[in-house]
Amino acid sequence: MFCPLVRANFYGDTGISIVNPNTYDINVDITFYADGVSPKQGSFTQTIAVKAKSSNIAFQGPGGNSRQAPTNLPGGTQNTSNPNYTNDGFFGVAKLSSTSGTFLAVVNDTVFATNWIPTSGTTYNCLTTTNSGTKFALPLVRKNHVSNLKLTTGTAIQNVTGNPITVSMDIYNYDGTALPAAKPADITIPAYGSGNFYQGNLVNVPTVPANQGGFGWYGSAVVTVQTPGGAVVVLVNDAGNGTKKVDAANYEGLLMP
């Protein structure tokens, strides 16, 4: 199972909630892989015991079990007494597996403020190889859209194969026309690793017209695996950077034929 967005003190903290539907206890092994832009690099392993017909959480936030020995997922300078973000921790993906039984997993992605007050939260289901493929449609991507919200997407991509792959993204305007000048550079993703296209970095995109908000840009995108034999899962995170705060939203990339 694959979780294409996990983080520890990098503009948020995640927790992986694992559910055991079986009538017996199981162990789930987690491997965290850092994205290329993550301040802290490396891979880290954790094993979670889950009781029968119950659940358990691998928490990547301050004081969480993922940050403790023996996993030691690096969270930078954030601490339990003040969980405000210094954004010098870990950002990447997680791969989950178990030899003792089936399981389900959901990721909760939260932004905390002083005194552990959550200011934003969202969630998504972790994905399996049946959700993977070589081409995905992203029906909504945007950059600083809506003046007081500045909604901006980031596209998290996880390589579900044991070999490195190259992935590309094509950008389309809000009216459906292609924007080849806005196409970002292809990225290379290591085995089971993390890649990211952040739409806040897009260039050569127009401002939406006044009758559609008149601020920032929105459109769509297509993600394509360029390496034969490669496959990925894709998650889009839509979050605001403006003066008015709203919860972030996630959606899975739509697998194309």
Residue pairs with C-beta under 8 A, 6 or more apart in sequence:
1 95
1 96
1 97
1 103
1 105
1 126
1 127
1 128
2 93
2 94
2 95
2 96
2 126
2 127
2 128
2 129
2 131
2 132
2 158
2 160
2 233
3 16
3 93
3 94
3 95
3 96
3 105
3 107
3 126
3 127
3 158
4 93
4 127
4 156
4 157
4 158
4 194
4 233
4 234
4 235
5 14
5 93
5 107
5 109
5 124
5 156
5 235
5 237
5 250
6 14
6 16
6 32
6 60
6 90
6 91
6 92
6 93
6 94
6 107
7 13
7 14
7 60
7 89
7 90
7 91
7 92
7 109
8 14
8 60
8 61
8 64
8 66
8 67
8 73
8 74
8 75
8 76
8 78
8 89
8 90
8 91
9 62
9 75
9 76
9 77
9 78
9 85
9 86
9 87
9 88
9 89
9 90
10 38
10 39
10 76
10 85
10 87
10 88
10 89
10 90
10 91
11 85
11 87
11 91
11 111
12 85
12 109
12 110
12 111
12 120
13 59
13 60
13 61
13 62
13 64
13 83
13 109
13 110
13 111
13 112
14 60
14 61
14 107
14 108
14 109
14 110
15 57
15 58
15 59
15 60
15 61
15 64
15 107
15 108
15 110
16 30
16 57
16 58
16 59
16 60
16 94
16 96
16 105
16 106
16 107
16 126
17 55
17 56
17 57
17 105
17 106
17 107
17 108
18 28
18 48
18 50
18 55
18 56
18 57
18 58
18 96
18 103
18 104
18 105
19 50
19 54
19 55
19 103
19 104
19 105
19 106
20 26
20 50
20 51
20 52
20 53
20 54
20 55
20 56
20 101
20 103
21 53
21 102
21 103
21 104
22 52
22 53
22 101
22 102
23 52
23 53
24 52
24 100
24 101
25 49
25 50
25 51
25 52
25 100
26 49
26 50
26 98
26 100
26 101
26 103
27 47
27 48
27 49
27 50
27 98
27 99
27 100
28 47
28 48
28 50
28 96
28 97
28 98
28 103
28 105
29 45
29 46
29 47
29 96
29 97
29 98
30 45
30 46
30 47
30 48
30 58
30 66
30 94
30 95
30 96
31 43
31 44
31 45
31 94
31 95
31 192
32 43
32 44
32 45
32 46
32 66
32 71
32 73
32 90
32 92
32 93
32 94
33 43
33 92
33 93
33 94
33 95
33 190
33 192
33 193
33 194
34 40
34 41
34 42
34 43
34 90
34 91
34 92
34 193
34 194
35 91
35 92
35 93
35 193
35 194
35 195
35 196
36 187
36 194
36 195
36 196
37 91
37 196
38 90
38 91
38 92
38 194
39 76
39 87
39 88
39 89
39 90
39 91
40 74
40 76
40 88
40 89
40 90
42 74
44 66
44 71
44 72
44 73
44 74
44 90
45 71
46 58
46 65
46 66
46 70
46 71
46 73
48 56
48 58
48 65
49 56
50 56
50 103
57 65
58 64
58 65
58 66
59 65
59 66
60 66
60 67
60 73
60 75
60 90
61 67
61 75
61 83
61 110
61 112
62 75
62 78
62 79
62 80
62 83
63 80
65 71
66 73
67 73
67 74
67 75
73 90
74 89
74 90
75 89
75 90
76 86
76 87
76 88
76 89
76 90
77 86
77 88
78 84
78 85
78 86
78 89
82 114
83 112
83 113
83 114
83 116
84 112
84 113
84 114
85 111
85 112
91 194
92 193
92 194
93 156
93 158
93 192
93 193
93 194
94 126
95 158
95 192
96 103
96 105
96 126
104 125
104 126
105 125
105 126
106 123
106 124
106 125
106 126
107 123
107 124
107 125
107 126
108 121
108 122
108 123
109 121
109 122
109 123
109 124
109 237
109 248
109 250
110 118
110 120
110 121
111 118
111 119
111 120
111 121
111 248
112 118
112 119
113 119
119 245
120 239
120 245
120 246
120 247
120 248
121 247
121 248
122 237
122 247
122 248
122 249
122 250
123 250
124 235
124 250
124 251
124 252
125 252
127 233
127 235
127 252
129 160
129 231
131 233
131 252
131 255
132 160
132 231
132 232
132 233
133 225
133 231
133 232
133 255
133 256
134 224
134 225
134 230
134 231
134 232
135 222
135 223
135 224
135 225
135 255
135 256
135 257
136 222
136 223
136 224
136 232
136 234
136 253
136 254
136 255
136 256
137 220
137 221
137 222
137 253
137 254
137 256
138 153
138 155
138 220
138 221
138 222
138 223
138 234
138 236
138 253
138 254
139 220
139 254
140 153
140 218
140 220
140 236
140 238
140 251
141 153
141 155
141 171
141 199
141 218
141 219
141 220
141 221
141 236
142 151
142 152
142 153
142 199
142 216
142 217
142 218
142 219
142 238
143 152
143 153
143 199
143 200
143 202
143 205
143 216
143 217
143 218
144 150
144 151
144 152
144 200
144 215
144 216
144 217
144 241
145 151
145 152
145 208
145 213
145 215
145 216
145 217
145 218
146 213
146 215
146 216
146 242
147 213
147 214
147 215
147 216
147 242
148 242
148 243
148 244
149 240
149 242
149 244
149 246
150 216
150 240
150 241
150 242
151 216
151 238
151 239
151 240
151 241
151 242
152 198
152 199
152 200
152 238
152 239
152 240
152 241
153 199
153 236
153 237
153 238
153 239
154 196
154 197
154 198
154 199
154 200
154 236
154 237
154 239
155 169
155 196
155 197
155 198
155 199
155 221
155 223
155 234
155 235
155 236
155 237
155 253
156 194
156 195
156 196
156 234
156 235
156 236
156 237
157 167
157 187
157 189
157 194
157 195
157 196
157 197
157 223
157 232
157 233
157 234
157 235
158 189
158 192
158 193
158 194
158 195
158 232
158 233
158 234
159 165
159 189
159 190
159 191
159 192
159 193
159 194
159 195
159 230
159 231
159 232
160 192
160 231
160 232
160 233
161 191
161 192
161 229
161 230
161 231
162 191
162 192
163 191
163 227
163 229
163 230
164 188
164 189
164 190
164 191
164 193
164 227
165 188
165 189
165 225
165 226
165 227
165 230
165 232
166 186
166 187
166 188
166 189
166 225
166 226
166 227
166 230
167 186
167 187
167 188
167 189
167 195
167 223
167 224
167 225
167 226
167 230
167 232
168 183
168 186
168 223
168 224
168 226
169 183
169 184
169 197
169 221
169 222
169 223
169 224
170 178
170 180
170 183
170 221
170 222
170 224
171 178
171 179
171 182
171 183
171 184
171 202
171 205
171 219
171 220
171 221
172 178
172 179
172 219
172 220
172 221
172 222
173 179
173 205
173 206
173 219
174 208
174 212
174 217
174 218
174 219
176 220
179 204
179 205
179 219
181 203
181 204
182 202
182 203
182 204
182 205
184 197
184 201
184 202
186 226
187 195
187 196
187 197
188 195
189 195
189 232
197 221
197 223
200 241
202 217
205 217
205 219
206 217
207 214
207 215
207 216
207 217
208 214
208 215
208 216
208 217
208 218
222 256
223 232
223 234
223 253
225 231
225 232
233 252
233 253
234 252
234 253
235 250
235 251
235 252
235 253
236 250
236 251
236 252
236 253
237 248
237 249
237 250
238 248
238 249
238 250
238 251
239 248
239 249
240 246
240 248
